[in-house]
Amino acid sequence: MRISSRKPTTLLLALLFVGSGFSALAYQVILSRYAQLIVGATAFAVSALLTAFMLGMSLGAAVGGRLADRTRHPLRIYAVAEGAIGLYCLSFPLLYPGLQDLYLLLVPEIGAGTVLSRNLVRFALGVSAFLLPTFFMGITTPAFARAVASARRDSGVWLARLYGWNTLGAALGTLVTAYVLVP
């Protein structure tokens, strides 16, 4: 991979990383709304989603780092992971009814002593519903970092720029999705 310092390449990378950050946090906002439907109360939904994000991102980063170190083409790993995230998030509305059915199958009849079991099932379903896309999100950073590090002498500066662009996109994705798209 060759990352040039030419302006069009820099602009393209900036746009891609702003878009990637925007998409990731837009997914998180939308999936948090689904989490509330699966898990119930907002505190449980946020807890399940944050658990899935932290666990998935950590596992994905560990796997992504190993994969990126073993390949000559870490951008392919990045592209596959981004594609998997997109496919999962696009297909989630189709998967959601199955999660509802699974919840009804697993939760015992309402009665004494079942509150804890219902909450555990809700939490487990909430975490499992969002673990796969967050796992792929975790793969993206080490894969792209490896590509940049192997292609540039000033890789630290480039990684900081890319991370900054991604963070800008994430902030914009959160704001636009929460206040414009979802309402």
Backbone torsions as a table, in degrees:
resi	resn	phi	psi	omega
1	MET	NA	140.4	177.8
2	ARG	-125.0	118.8	175.7
3	ILE	-104.6	113.7	-177.2
4	SER	-88.0	159.7	177.4
5	SER	-94.1	8.1	178.3
6	ARG	-63.6	149.2	-176.9
7	LYS	-59.1	-45.5	-179.4
8	PRO	-60.2	-39.3	179.1
9	THR	-65.9	-43.2	179.0
10	THR	-61.8	-44.0	178.9
11	LEU	-63.8	-42.3	179.4
12	LEU	-62.9	-45.5	178.2
13	LEU	-62.3	-41.3	178.4
14	ALA	-60.3	-46.3	-179.8
15	LEU	-64.4	-40.8	179.0
16	LEU	-63.5	-42.0	-177.7
17	PHE	-77.0	-32.4	172.2
18	VAL	-63.9	-44.1	178.7
19	GLY	-63.6	-39.9	178.6
20	SER	-64.2	-45.3	177.4
21	GLY	-64.4	-41.8	178.1
22	PHE	-58.3	-50.1	-178.2
23	SER	-62.0	-44.5	-177.3
24	ALA	-59.8	-45.1	-178.2
25	LEU	-80.2	-27.0	172.4
26	ALA	-63.6	-43.1	176.3
27	TYR	-59.3	-43.9	-177.3
28	GLN	-62.2	-42.4	179.3
29	VAL	-64.5	-46.1	-179.0
30	ILE	-66.3	-43.9	179.9
31	LEU	-66.1	-29.6	177.3
32	SER	-66.4	-32.5	175.6
33	ARG	-66.6	-41.6	176.0
34	TYR	-65.1	-38.5	-179.8
35	ALA	-59.0	-38.2	178.3
36	GLN	-63.6	-34.2	178.6
37	LEU	-73.0	-34.4	-179.9
38	ILE	-79.1	-49.1	-169.8
39	VAL	-90.2	-30.7	-179.5
40	GLY	105.2	-120.9	-173.7
41	ALA	-51.6	146.5	-176.5
42	THR	-56.7	-41.6	-179.4
43	ALA	-61.2	-43.1	177.5
44	PHE	-66.1	-41.1	-178.9
45	ALA	-63.2	-47.1	-179.6
46	VAL	-65.1	-41.3	178.7
47	SER	-62.0	-45.5	179.5
48	ALA	-63.9	-43.4	-179.0
49	LEU	-66.5	-43.6	178.7
50	LEU	-66.0	-37.9	176.1
51	THR	-62.2	-46.6	178.7
52	ALA	-61.4	-43.5	-179.0
53	PHE	-63.9	-47.7	-177.8
54	MET	-66.8	-44.9	179.6
55	LEU	-66.0	-48.2	-179.3
56	GLY	-63.2	-45.4	179.6
57	MET	-63.2	-40.8	179.8
58	SER	-64.8	-49.1	179.2
59	LEU	-63.5	-41.9	178.7
60	GLY	-63.4	-40.7	178.9
61	ALA	-64.8	-39.4	178.5
62	ALA	-64.4	-46.8	179.6
63	VAL	-68.7	-44.5	-179.1
64	GLY	-61.3	-38.5	177.4
65	GLY	-63.3	-42.6	178.7
66	ARG	-65.8	-43.9	179.4
67	LEU	-63.9	-43.1	-178.2
68	ALA	-64.7	-33.5	178.7
69	ASP	-72.6	-19.9	-175.7
70	ARG	-99.7	0.1	-175.9
71	THR	-122.5	157.8	174.1
72	ARG	-87.2	-14.0	-174.9
73	HIS	-125.3	71.1	-178.5
74	PRO	-65.4	-21.9	177.7
75	LEU	-67.5	-26.0	175.7
76	ARG	-66.4	-40.7	177.3
77	ILE	-62.6	-43.6	178.1
78	TYR	-59.0	-47.4	-177.9
79	ALA	-64.4	-42.1	179.1
80	VAL	-63.7	-43.0	179.7
81	ALA	-63.5	-45.1	178.2
82	GLU	-62.0	-40.8	177.7
83	GLY	-63.9	-41.2	179.0
84	ALA	-63.8	-39.6	177.4
85	ILE	-61.0	-49.1	-179.2
86	GLY	-61.0	-44.7	179.8
87	LEU	-63.4	-42.4	179.8
88	TYR	-62.6	-47.5	-176.8
89	CYS	-67.4	-34.3	175.8
90	LEU	-69.8	-33.4	-177.9
91	SER	-87.8	-9.7	-175.8
92	PHE	-57.6	-41.1	177.6
93	PRO	-58.6	-25.8	176.4
94	LEU	-80.2	-29.3	180.0
95	LEU	-80.0	-26.8	-174.0
96	TYR	-55.7	-45.7	178.9
97	PRO	-58.8	-33.1	176.9
98	GLY	-65.9	-35.0	176.3
99	LEU	-66.7	-38.6	176.8
100	GLN	-62.8	-44.8	179.2
101	ASP	-63.3	-40.7	178.9
102	LEU	-63.3	-41.2	177.1
103	TYR	-58.9	-48.0	-179.5
104	LEU	-64.0	-31.1	178.2
105	LEU	-72.7	-38.7	-174.4
106	LEU	-84.0	-29.5	-175.3
107	VAL	-80.5	127.4	178.2
108	PRO	-67.6	166.7	178.7
109	GLU	-57.7	146.8	179.9
110	ILE	-63.7	128.9	179.9
111	GLY	-176.6	-172.6	-177.8
112	ALA	-65.2	137.2	175.3
113	GLY	78.8	4.6	-177.9
114	THR	-97.8	-4.7	-178.1
115	VAL	-60.7	-45.4	-179.9
116	LEU	-63.0	-44.7	-179.2
117	SER	-65.7	-38.7	176.5
118	ARG	-62.2	-44.0	-179.2
119	ASN	-66.6	-37.4	177.5
120	LEU	-65.9	-41.8	178.4
121	VAL	-64.5	-45.2	177.9
122	ARG	-57.7	-48.1	-178.4
123	PHE	-62.4	-46.7	-179.6
124	ALA	-61.8	-41.7	177.5
125	LEU	-65.8	-40.6	178.3
126	GLY	-61.6	-45.3	179.2
127	VAL	-65.1	-47.5	-177.1
128	SER	-64.9	-30.6	-179.7
129	ALA	-66.0	-28.8	-174.0
130	PHE	-113.5	2.7	-178.0
131	LEU	-70.3	-40.7	-177.1
132	LEU	-63.5	-50.5	-179.9
133	PRO	-65.5	-33.8	179.5
134	THR	-72.2	-30.2	173.5
135	PHE	-59.8	-46.5	178.9
136	PHE	-67.5	-34.3	175.1
137	MET	-61.5	-38.4	178.2
138	GLY	-65.1	-29.9	179.5
139	ILE	-68.9	-32.1	-170.2
140	THR	-62.4	-43.8	-174.8
141	THR	-64.9	-50.9	179.1
142	PRO	-64.7	-32.1	178.9
143	ALA	-65.8	-46.3	-179.9
144	PHE	-72.1	-36.5	178.0
145	ALA	-60.3	-40.9	178.5
146	ARG	-64.5	-41.0	179.5
147	ALA	-63.1	-44.8	-179.5
148	VAL	-67.8	-43.5	-177.6
149	ALA	-63.4	-33.8	-178.8
150	SER	-83.3	-12.8	-175.2
151	ALA	-106.3	-13.5	-173.1
152	ARG	-136.4	145.1	173.6
153	ARG	-74.5	-35.9	-178.9
154	ASP	-95.5	46.2	-174.2
155	SER	-63.0	-32.8	178.8
156	GLY	-61.6	-42.4	178.6
157	VAL	-65.5	-44.0	-179.5
158	TRP	-65.1	-42.8	179.5
159	LEU	-63.5	-38.5	177.3
160	ALA	-63.5	-42.7	177.6
161	ARG	-62.0	-47.7	-178.9
162	LEU	-62.1	-41.8	178.6
163	TYR	-64.8	-39.9	176.8
164	GLY	-62.6	-44.5	178.2
165	TRP	-62.9	-41.0	179.4
166	ASN	-64.5	-40.4	178.4
167	THR	-66.1	-39.8	175.8
168	LEU	-60.3	-45.8	177.6
169	GLY	-62.0	-39.0	178.9
170	ALA	-62.6	-44.0	178.9
171	ALA	-63.2	-44.7	178.4
172	LEU	-64.0	-40.6	179.2
173	GLY	-61.9	-40.4	178.4
174	THR	-64.6	-49.5	-177.6
175	LEU	-63.4	-50.3	-176.5
176	VAL	-65.7	-42.2	-178.5
177	THR	-69.0	-46.4	-176.4
178	ALA	-69.6	-34.1	-172.6
179	TYR	-108.7	-12.8	-178.0
180	VAL	-122.0	-54.4	-171.9
181	LEU	-74.5	-48.4	-175.6
182	VAL	-70.7	-46.7	179.5
183	PRO	-59.6	NA	NA
